[in-house]
Amino acid sequence: RPIKKGEAVLNKDIEDIRSFHLIDEEKDFGHITIVRLVKGWFVGFSFIYDVSKSKELYDIAIEFMKSAYLDLQEKRHRPFIESALIAAENLAKARIYLLPDKEIRKAKTHGLVQGKVNRYAQTNSIIKLDQKDVFNELIKLRDKARYDPKFSLEHSKAEKIFNALKGLSKAVFIYLVRFGELSNKT
């Protein structure tokens, strides 16, 4: 039946629910929603957390990825490593923030983030193995790039690092689009 705005919607008025979206005030919480319909049940759930904070970290990462890309194009490998590591760390945190992991929210050290990256890479689903490897490599290269006069990096290796960053960025992007923080036109 036609329903007017503000009018009560009754169980008999609903034939099917295909999807639903949380209101903005609830999008940062995991949830389960169960609705009994005339012809059965609708069950919807999400165990995704802190989408808003994940988006903030993603935005920081993208800014540093842009810087890393410019350094990569100009073959300035020292600043490339620094920007790539900051981007990788923020992307990893943005991805892990979507999980109910209290420790990552309090992380103040690179070591804790690195430990989480390594732990979540064990399943190869939350953090991919190649992304974990690149993250660990960036941590190893960071001090060399900053302080070692003999530091050098093959450009092909720098490109491989950047491609892994793009992969992690895409994984986070997909979640943020799915949960309404980004449009797929971004």
Order of alpha helices (4+ residues) and beta strands (2+ residues): beta-beta-alpha-alpha-alpha-alpha-alpha-alpha
